[in-house]
Amino acid sequence: MVMDSWNDVALVSSEMEKFLCELLLDSSQPISERFRAFFSLRNLKGASTRNALILGWSLPPFTTLT
């Protein structure tokens, strides 16, 4: 992952972005892995990452955190 210092966003391949989105939304994965995906995705720009974050936050176990 490479950081773009001008915009403070990470630059990743589309395959990595897709992998992180799928990992976040997979409720069968351990919470530690899903949190890792969540925090990686929050540094990215784009509609697909934004939608994954919104949807992921609405799934258990994240819904029990609020």
C-alpha positions in Angstrom: 0.0 0.0 0.0 1.4 3.4 -1.0 0.3 6.7 0.5 -0.4 9.7 -1.7 0.8 12.5 0.6 -1.1 15.2 -1.3 -4.5 13.7 -0.5 -3.6 11.5 2.5 -5.1 8.4 0.8 -3.7 5.0 0.2 -3.2 3.8 -3.4 -4.1 0.1 -3.8 -4.9 -2.2 -6.7 -8.5 -2.9 -7.5 -8.0 -6.5 -6.5 -6.8 -5.5 -3.0 -9.8 -3.1 -2.7 -12.2 -5.9 -3.7 -10.5 -8.3 -1.3 -10.8 -5.8 1.6 -14.5 -5.1 0.8 -15.3 -8.8 0.8 -13.4 -9.4 4.0 -15.2 -6.6 5.8 -18.6 -7.9 4.7 -17.9 -11.6 5.5 -19.4 -12.1 8.9 -17.8 -15.6 9.1 -14.4 -13.9 9.4 -12.9 -13.1 12.9 -13.6 -9.6 14.1 -9.9 -8.8 14.2 -9.6 -9.4 10.4 -12.8 -7.5 9.7 -11.5 -4.5 11.8 -8.2 -4.7 9.8 -10.2 -4.5 6.6 -12.3 -1.6 8.0 -9.3 0.5 8.9 -7.6 -0.2 5.6 -10.7 0.8 3.6 -11.2 4.0 5.5 -8.0 5.3 4.0 -9.2 4.8 0.4 -11.4 6.9 -1.8 -14.2 5.8 -4.0 -17.8 4.8 -4.0 -17.2 1.0 -3.6 -15.1 1.5 -0.5 -17.5 4.0 1.0 -20.5 1.7 0.3 -18.6 -1.3 1.9 -17.8 0.8 5.0 -21.5 1.8 5.3 -22.8 -1.7 4.8 -20.1 -3.3 6.9 -20.8 -1.0 9.8 -24.5 -2.1 9.7 -23.7 -5.8 10.1 -23.0 -7.7 13.3 -20.8 -7.5 15.4 -20.3 -3.8 14.5 -24.0 -3.1 15.2 -23.4 -4.1 18.9 -20.7 -1.4 19.3 -23.1 1.5 19.1 
